[in-house]
Amino acid sequence: MTTGTKPIQLYSLATPNGQKIGIALEEFGLEYDAHLI
């Protein structure tokens, strides 16, 4: 399993619902590491 340095780890597919979460995290200004499944 991949580990990251940010407090939130986003594991997602490149689907519309997966992209929505990434957009929301950006809008909130939260730090996260994105991992494509």
Secondary structure, 3 states (H helix, E strand, C coil): CCCCCCCEEEEECCCHHHHHHHHHHHHHCCCEEEEEC
